[in-house]
């Protein structure tokens, strides 16, 4: 059967511009990050691929699979397709320039020849074996089943489980997840620049929106917010807020905590019918590794809410919880369309 194709919208290359943030590590995140890639990769044209739709070719102008999807007739279902179990765990970051990407219209599986498309390879390619990273926690079979069908953001941040806090704090975790989804954060026209410009234009410090609440305000919508000015019985009040917030919870939402002296953010997920919280910080109830470490882990959401109420009570502070959902249409404005390869999906 003939492989169908359509024209992909290629955008001209522009260089990233420099930005700044509250830490040296974040200055690096906002600085030039054009990665040097081998541009000699050739397109591998399949001999026979029945019923597949050719989305186009990954190249410097269109560096991510998500952008190819967004420029296709499947634009409105772009993020739903990436979240399909058939597309989970694929090595998008290792796709070489010049590789053609195909979509199976029946299963919505993304397909390419070799290097990363091993779950659904082309008929002419050979599946590659992958070796698990021993430094990262490995999910059990039941956990793997529970993860199927997770949101794009949850899938993206889960890849960072086990990473040290010194390498990725809570805000960088959420940003890293967005970048893994193909969102441009640093550089000219990126989400980070947008957040800083928005703050300055409103008369705030440039880093005012560089937090979970700021990300949702710029590219999402608020679903639930609760401010507690004074905390009496921490666990009782935490459980009451958790019960009030639960009807609004969905996999992939961004939840932020803030008090007068502290702030924290992460991504809501679900494991075996229990709401969880993927975040970077002190691990007290880690379901994905050891406790007592500072790093990225997945904790029981109920216990994380309790911990925040207990800490705020000890400091004599109130606490605010803000729950929001990322809007994929708004995020599409910050797609990686300016030359250079960034984190890819």
Buried (B, 14 or more C-beta within 10 A) or exposed (E): EEBEEEEBEBBEEEEBBEBEBEBEEBBEBBBBBBEEBEEEBEEBEBEEBEEBBBBBBBBBBBBBBBBBBBBBEBEEBBBBBBBBBBBBBBBBBEBBBBBBBBBBEEEBBBBBBBBBBBBBBBEEBEEEEEEEEEEBBEBEEEBEEBBEBBBBBBBBBBBBBBBEBEEBBBBBBBBBBBBBBBBBBBBBBBBBBBBBEBBEEEEEEBBBBBBBBBBBBBBBEEBBEEEBEEBEEBBEBBBBBBEEBEEEBBBBBBBBBBBEEEBBBBBBBBBEEEBBBBBBBBBBBBBBBEEEBEBBBBBBBBBBBBBBBBBBBEBEBBBBBBBBBBBBEEBBBBBBBBBBBBBBB
